[in-house]
């Protein structure tokens, strides 16, 4: 069996153990003689899979009963619309912090439903940081404050939860959720597309404080209505059953590894090594200020972008895939999610040193 070192930003590497478990019961789930893909979402077997996955993710993130946990579809992009639709209530505006490509997408979508105020932006410094909290011009009357917990493309992450007073804080945690422990109680709502640390694409996790439910706009599509989905245990319509099942296997894998404390330990080890390798060279450069660097998506450029193609090709020849940066920013990006082993990062660092020696 070939297993490559996969640095993809998403869909991304999954733990081998999880894939093996899924393979072992692909044709016959729990003696049913049917695949999880082939059974009803209303069956006892699937309802058990669904509830167990929810219980495990609640356990991992220490999510209290004050929050609903939803397993929805449409990716994080659907939530760019679902957030205003569900949270505006009677209000007309929401505050947004602009940290890069995903913040921009969220702002553009929110603007279809309300006035999306950009209360701070790091655009002037090419999105190399999270704008310092002291510079945010928050509106106490806004329905919520929206942030991107980790900019997957830019590699910029909030390493502290910003204090936004009494206004609910909403974070797109697509590429950071489950990488380390977080304090869910600081947020009104969190959402995350699954295809990074959670499981396969096709699923988006929404964690919302229950007191924020019940205020969806009347014209909210039912599949995007958090309240309706909370009332129906995310089975208002047919959910993404197989993705939900794999997510459940991933949650159990994380628990077996030692939970989010252990994930953070491993992830910090990987990220620190890689950033150190970049910073200690004059050939590679990380464009993000140290304080706001992402634990999951390490972005870097080469001394001359003319080397980019050869760098990517050489990496692939050495078994390392998906290092090319997003087409909108160029350069390189190594996404080092939970399932990416330290050995992958070690191999990358060795390759980077060899490439530098050859091209300096
Ligand atoms: N937000 C962030 C932070 C992302 O990284 C992505 C996708 N990589 C999205 C939103 C969009 O997610 P999706 O493609 O699942 O809609």
Boltz pocket constraint, residues with backbone or C-beta under 6 A from the ligand:
constraints:
  - pocket:
      binder: B
      contacts: [[A, 9], [A, 10], [A, 74], [A, 75], [A, 76], [A, 77], [A, 78], [A, 102], [A, 148], [A, 150], [A, 151], [A, 152], [A, 153], [A, 172], [A, 173], [A, 174], [A, 175], [A, 193], [A, 194]]
      max_distance: 6.0
